[in-house]
Each structure stands twice: as structure tokens, then as C-alpha cells.
Amino acid sequence: MLVGKRMRRNPVTVAPEDYLTTAQEKMKVGRFRRLPVVKDGTLIGIVTDRDLREHRGFLERTKVNVAMSEKLVTVSPQSTLEEAAQLLLEHKIGGLPAVENKKLVGIITTSDILQAFLDVMGASQEGTSRIDLLLEGEEHDLANASKIVSEHEGEVLGLGTYREKWGESPVCYLRMRTADPERIADALKQKGFAILGVHL
């Protein structure tokens, strides 16, 4: 999934000549923790709630360009969400401006990426459950597991695999909509799948 599909377009911005009181009001109204600073459509900085705290008592006399950070970490709309997540973790920040041809086109935050993660996992749907199982051997793969879910009136909403340690059998998680996840887990067991857990 790409940043362009999940970023917030036309984000609220401030100008470098604005006073910090303007930035504070925009953050308060929009419940933001950061604002891109834009001049003539070009991103030149970012001002955060931390910057406001550092200038407390002088907000009405301090311009944004005095408090903003010019060391920008950005992504493009064509960046993957994985790349964006790695940058957020590496730099310990909560949001990234998305830039194209030096112009600000959007912003993506930790919340946006977490929501995308839940959507991909199928976990943003209410009334779903998840079964974790091991994939061991040709007969115990994702296709066969999904087929068993379908045969027992379940609908797979999201799936994936991971390994606890490299070299071990992959763990598969199936997020599904079903009235009886325990019955599906039993059906998978009967077909030889090792069930690690059922999460309601």
C-alpha cells in the first residue's frame, strides 16, 4: 500500500510569518500535534506542539519561522507505508509531510498507518475473530486453510504469515467473519493444522 492512498490531502498549514498563536489555534481546532510550514506552496519547515511549549508565554510575539524545524523528514505519495513506518520509528516522530516536486501534497501520521494496518488485517471490521495456525507441509498451506474456512460458512477478511524465528514453520493468521470460530478451528485441526490460538 502506498502513502498516497492513506495520506490526508490538503493538510492545514501555517506560513513562516504567522505568529505561534495562529499555529496554536489551528492545532487546537484540528486536534493536530504538528503543522507543515509552507511558503509559496513549498514546504520549508514543520512546527509541533513541543515547539509551542518551548515558547510558552511568548506565542503572540514569536513568529513560526523562529520556532519551526527546518530539518525535514518527508515521504512521497509513491512511498510505501512500510517505508513511512520505518522513518517514523527511526526518527521518533508522529507524522511525515508528503512532498511531490517540492510541493506539499499531504501528511501521513502514525494513526493513519495503524488504521491501514488494521484494515489490511481485517481487524477494523466489528464482529470478527482470528485464528493463528502453523503452516507445515504442502497440504497445510494458506489456500487449504482458506478453503476450509469457506466450507464452514466463514469469510476470510485478512490473512498473513510471520515467523517467530527464521527457519521455523511460518505462523499464519486468518481474520474472519463467522458465527462460530471454534467450529472452524476444530475443522482445521481435523485436517491436520496445528492451531495456536483462537482470538475473539
N, C-alpha and C positions, 0 to 999 in steps of 0.2 A: 504494500500500500504506500502511496506517495503522499508527501506533505501537502501538496496542492489539493488533495481530496479531503483533508481534515483540518486545514488551517482556517482561521477566521479571516475572511477577506475584509478589506476596507477598515482596518483597525483604527480605533481612536488614537489620535496623535497630539503632540504639542509642538510648538515652534520654539527654537532656541531663545527667542526674545521674550517669550512668555514668562511670567513670574511663577514661582513654585506654588503659589496659592491656586493658580489655574490648574496646574498639574494635580494638586491635591484634590480639588473639586471634581475633576474628571475621573480620578481614581475612585473617589468615594461614590459617585453616581454609578459608574460602571462596575464597581467592585473589582477593580484591577489592582495588580501589585507592581505593574510596570507600564510605561508608556514609551513608544518609539518617538524619537525627536526627528522631525522632518523639516527640511528647508528646500523649497522649490521642488517638492516631490521626491527628493533624495534623502535617504536615511543617513543621519550624521551622528546619532547617539541614542542612548536609552536612559531614562530616568526611572528610578524604582522607589518603592515606599521606604527603603532603607536610606536612600539619598535625602528624602524628605525629613526623616528623623534626625539625620546629621545636621540639618539646617533649621531645626525647630526653633521658633522664636524670631526667625528672620525670613520666613517664607514669602511675606509680602514685599520684601526688599531684595530678594535673591532671584536672579534670572535662571532659567532652566539650563542655559549653556554653562553656568558656573558649577552646577551640581551633577550634570549628566556624565555618564561614562562614554568615552569615545572608542574604547576597546570593545568592538562588537563581535559577537559570535552569531553568525547567521546561517540560514539554510536557503535553498531554492525550492520552488514548488515541485521540482523533479527529484529532490532528495527523498530517500526512503524514510519511513517512520523509525526504522532501526537506527539509521544514521542520526536522526534528530534525538532519539532517546540516549544514544551514546554521548552526544555533545552535552545534553542536559546533565547527565551524571558526571561526566568528566569535569565540567566547569561549575558544577553545583549551582545551577540556575534553574528558574522555573518556567522560562519562556524563551522562544527564539523568533526574531523577526525573519520573515521570508522575503527574500530580495530577488528581483529579476531585472537585469540590465541596470543595476544600481538603484532601482526604484523599489520602494516598499510596496509589496502586494498582499501581505498578510502577516499573521502571527500564529505560532503554534505553541501551546503550553503543555505542561506535564498532564494537566487534566484532560486535554484533547487526546493525548497519546494513551492515557489509561482508558478513556472511553472507547477508543479504537480497539485496544486490546480486548476489552470486554465484548465488543461487538463481534470481533473475529472468533472469539471463544464461544460465542453464542450465549454468553452469561448475562447479557443485558436484557434478555427475554425473561419475563416472570414465569414461574411455574415450571422451571426446567430442572434437570438433575444431571449429574456427571458420574460416569463410571471410568475408573482407571484400571488398566489391564496390561499384561505383558504381551508383546508380540514375539512369539517364539515359533520358528518353523514356517514353511510355506503355507500351511493350512490355517495358520493363526496370524493373518495379516489384517490391515485396515479394511480391505474390501470385504473379506468374510465377516468381520465384526460388524460392519455397517449393514451387511445383508441380513444378519441375524436380528439386529435392531429393527429393521424394516419388517421382517417376517412377524415380529411380535408387536406390530402397530406402534412402533416408536419412530420419531422423526429426528434424524441427526441434524443439529444446528451448527455444530462446530467440532472440529477434531484436530488432533496434532500429536506429535511424539516428542519425547526428550529422553536423554539418558542420564541416570544418576552418576554413572562413571563410564568413561569411554571403554568400549569392549563388552559392556553388559548389554543384555537384551533391551531394546527400546521400550519405554513405557508409553502407552497410548492413552489419551484421554478422549472420551466421547461425551460431548454435551448434547443432551437430547430432550425432546418433549415427549413424555409418556406418562400414562396414568399409573404405571407400576414398574418402576426401575428395578426393583428387587427381582421381579419375574424375568426381566431381560438379563440381569446379571446371572441368574440361575441357568438361563438358556445358553449363555456364553460359556459358563462353567461346563455344562454338559457337552459342549463341542470342544472342550479341552483348553479353553482360555484360562489363564491364571488371573483371577480378579484381585486387584489390590485394594479396592475400596469403592463404595457407592456413596456419593455426596448429594444430599437433597438440598 
